[in-house]
């Protein structure tokens, strides 16, 4: 099983744990990378099943919406925006943006949301650095080096501990799906088929709602 950073680090470990409770003879192996790398591994055959935050068009792949998540603006606790609930879109360039790498589903989804309104992301963001994982972005935030846009699920503990604050972009809805990805013409092994069925039977999880109510 492969997962991009957010589902791989913050969703799948718990889901796989519950799956193993039901099927104790199965020993899952989870690979974590960005969405582009997970799709590439599926195409080359080194993964059977992937979970990503972005659809990369390819007729050989099948996508199924599995979970929903909300992305938010994340800032360090001492940031000028830390006490705000919303920030105007036009003010995003006031501070350095800590970006994920180009293959990140989180980054691609965020840029896609920005362009929906006819905006040019290059004119809205002042990129200060590009980092290769959600964990690295969070460390840069805690260090006070700018702001980012991350999954609420990914910063839940940091928000609870008070080292990161979250807010939204005014009039921009950043709710996105996570996808289950398979290679259409390649049959799944029995354990992978059982996991897919397990997910279909499990209650649909909206991560942004569960985090908001935690």
Residue, then its C-alpha position, 0 to 999 in steps of 0.5 A: x500500500x502506498x500513501x501520499x504524505x497526509x493519508x500515509x502519515x495521518x490516516x492509513x496507519x490507524x486504518x491499517x491497524x483496524x484492518x489487521x485487528x480484523x485480519x491478524x494474518x495480514x502484515x501490511x507494508x506502507x510506503x509514503x511519498x508524494x502523490x506523483x511518486x505513488x502514482x509512478x509506483x503504481x504504474x511501474x508495478x511496485x505498488x498494488x494500491x495507492x492513496x493520494x490527494x490529487x488525481x493525475x490523469x492517466x487512462x490506465x488508472x482508476x480513482x475512487x474518492x475515499x476520504x475528505x479533508x480540509x486544508x487551512x492556512x497554518x502559521x506559527x503561534x507568534x505570527x501576525x495572523x495567529x489571532x485571525x479567523x480569516x485572511x484575505x486572498x490578496x494578503x497572502x503575499x505579505x509573508x513567505x509561503x513555505x511550499x511543498x514540492x511540486x509532486x505534492x497533492x496538497x500543493x497541487x490541490x491548493x494551487x488548483x483552488x486558487x486558479x478556479x477564481x481566475x487567479x495567478x498563484x505566482x502573483x498571490x504567493x511569495x515562496x520562501x522555501x520548498x520542502x519535501x514533506x509535511x513534517x519538514x513544513x511544520x518544523x519550518x512553521x514552528x521555527x517562524x519562517x512563514x506560513x503554509x497551507x496544510x491538511x487540518x489532520x496533519x496539524x491537529x496535535x500542533x494546534x492542540x499544543x498551541x505551537x501552530x495556529x490555523x485560519x482560513x482564506x476568506x471566501x475560498x473553500x479548501x475541502x478536497x477528497x483523497x483518492x484510492x488509486x488502482x491500476x485498472x488492468x492489474x488484478x489485486x492480490x487477495x489481501x489488497x482486495x480484502x483491504x479495499x472491501x474493508x474500506x468500502x464497509x467502513x463509515x465514510x470519514x470526513x477528516x475536517x469534520x472529525x478534527x473540528x469536533x475533536 
